[in-house]
């Protein structure tokens, strides 16, 4: 049986302490390696998560419940360009007048009307065009004017050589006019055209408007003439 002296005990304890420190150092080295690898794995995992976050944010701006709007709300009737269409057709102010925006009626300035009881002089017939829409619109060019008889005969009036100007009609009650010139005829032996209706088409439009002819009489039928005395002017004042 060996006797352990106090000095030997102290030596043994010191050796055991050295061994313990060595084991602890190894364990700390292992923990450091594990900790240094963790941020790398964490960065790789976080990248897709960041992309998904961006996608979710975009969806929220697009209209999630309670999401703040991405832009100021549009005014009622405003389109994507910020233009407020000012009529039911959605046309901007200044575009040509649609047929649906115009009222048609015969108009005799100063109470006058064509004299259909004489067959010597040309007479003027005027149709008033009134802008009843809520926007300003324009008319330019020759209207189509067709006389229709009770038998269904049709006479497309030729155009004059008058220059067409742009007519700007403000909303409410601004007007322009269709004026056509006719040659009344009272000779019973003459070839005549007896109108029952007047069919009109505005420039750049296809919709037709019909007004019953309200002046009576007959017009000298020159539908096949090169220079007839019955013709239509461009839309004017």
C-alpha positions, 0 to 999 in steps of 0.5 A: 500500500502506497502512502501519498504524501501531501506534495504528491497529492498536490502534483496529482491535482494539478495534473488533473486540472490540466487535463480538465482544461484541455477537455474544456478547450476542445469542447469550446472549439467545437462550439465555436465551429458550430456557431460560425456555421450557423450564420451562414445557414441562417443567411441562406434561409432568410433570402427567400423569406425576404423575397416573399415579404416583398411579394406580400407587401405588393399584394397588400398595396393592391387591395388588401382589407385595411391596406393603405391606398397606393395613390390618391383615390380617383374622382367619380367618373375619372379614367386612368389618365386622370381625364374626366369624361364629360359625356355618356360616350366618354369622349373628351371635351372638344371631340366631334359631336355625337348624334346623340348629343344633338337636337335637330329641328327646322329653324326659320330665322326671323319667322321666315320659311321657304316659299314653296308657292313660287317656282322662280327663285331658290329657297333656303331650308335650315335645320338647327343643331343644338348641343344638349350634352354636358360637354363642348364638342365640334362639328366640321364638314358636310352633313348627309342630307337625303330627301325621301318621298312618300313613295320611298324615292330618295334624293341625296343632295349634292354638296356646294363648293363652300369651305367647311369651318369648325363649329364649336358648340358649348354645352347646354344651348349652343347651336350650329345649322344645316342649310340646304338650298332648294328649287321649288316648282309649281309647274304641273308639267314639270318633273318634281320631287315631293318630299315627305321626310328629310334624313340627315347624318352628321359628319363622322357619324353613321346614325341618321336623324329623320325630320318630317318635311313641314313646308309642303310643295314640290321641288324641281327634280334635278337629281341627275343634273350636273349643277342642280339648284338644290344642294347642301352647304357645310355645317355653319352658324 
